[in-house]
Amino acid sequence: MSSFVGAFEAKTHLSALLERVERGEEIVITRHGRPVARLVPPVSAGLGAEGLIEQLRLFRRVHPMGALSWRQLRDEGRGR
């Protein structure tokens, strides 16, 4: 879940926001109520297999495939 912060507050409290992001929180910065930026922790190059699998699980929760299966996508990519 993201926290929303206005641009003025973000500028004023940047250090505190960065500390929250370091702890894994995602912060969306808004301008006049519209999202304009996201502060997110950097993706570590050294996630390892377990970290990558967790990232894939998170991606699947956020981006469901609906009725498609990975086999259908694979076969479509092969031109079948």
C-alpha positions as CSV (number, residue, x, y, z in Angstrom):
1,M,0.0,0.0,0.0
2,S,1.3,3.5,-0.9
3,S,1.2,6.6,1.2
4,F,0.3,9.8,-0.6
5,V,2.1,13.1,0.2
6,G,1.8,16.5,-1.3
7,A,4.7,18.0,-3.1
8,F,5.2,20.8,-0.5
9,E,5.2,18.3,2.4
10,A,7.6,16.0,0.4
11,K,10.0,18.9,0.0
12,T,9.7,19.9,3.6
13,H,10.1,16.4,5.0
14,L,12.3,14.7,2.5
15,S,14.7,13.2,5.0
16,A,11.8,11.6,7.0
17,L,10.2,10.3,3.7
18,L,13.5,8.7,2.7
19,E,13.7,6.9,6.0
20,R,10.3,5.5,5.5
21,V,11.2,4.3,2.0
22,E,14.4,2.7,3.4
23,R,12.1,0.6,5.6
24,G,10.3,-0.6,2.4
25,E,7.4,1.9,2.2
26,E,6.3,3.3,-1.1
27,I,5.4,7.0,-1.2
28,V,3.4,8.7,-4.0
29,I,4.0,12.4,-4.3
30,T,1.1,14.4,-5.5
31,R,0.7,17.9,-7.0
32,H,-2.8,19.4,-6.7
33,G,-4.1,16.0,-5.8
34,R,-2.7,14.2,-8.9
35,P,0.1,11.6,-8.5
36,V,3.3,12.9,-10.2
37,A,6.1,10.7,-8.7
38,R,6.8,7.6,-6.6
39,L,9.6,7.1,-4.0
40,V,10.4,3.4,-3.9
41,P,13.3,1.4,-2.5
42,P,15.9,0.6,-5.1
43,V,15.8,-2.9,-6.6
44,S,18.9,-4.7,-5.3
45,A,21.0,-6.5,-7.9
46,G,21.7,-9.1,-5.2
47,L,18.2,-10.3,-4.5
48,G,19.0,-13.9,-5.1
49,A,16.5,-16.6,-6.3
50,E,14.2,-16.2,-3.3
51,G,14.0,-12.4,-3.7
52,L,13.3,-12.7,-7.4
53,I,10.6,-15.3,-6.8
54,E,8.9,-13.0,-4.3
55,Q,9.1,-10.1,-6.8
56,L,7.4,-12.2,-9.4
57,R,4.7,-13.2,-6.9
58,L,4.1,-9.5,-6.1
59,F,4.0,-8.7,-9.9
60,R,1.4,-11.4,-10.5
61,R,-0.8,-10.1,-7.7
62,V,-0.6,-6.5,-9.1
63,H,-0.9,-7.6,-12.8
64,P,-3.3,-10.7,-12.9
65,M,-3.4,-12.5,-16.2
66,G,-7.1,-13.2,-16.0
67,A,-8.1,-16.3,-18.1
68,L,-4.7,-16.5,-19.8
69,S,-2.3,-19.2,-18.8
70,W,1.5,-19.2,-19.1
71,R,1.2,-22.1,-21.6
72,Q,-1.1,-20.1,-23.8
73,L,1.4,-17.2,-23.8
74,R,4.3,-19.5,-24.4
75,D,2.6,-21.2,-27.4
76,E,1.5,-17.8,-28.8
77,G,5.1,-16.7,-28.7
78,R,6.1,-19.8,-30.6
79,G,3.7,-19.1,-33.4
80,R,1.4,-22.0,-32.7
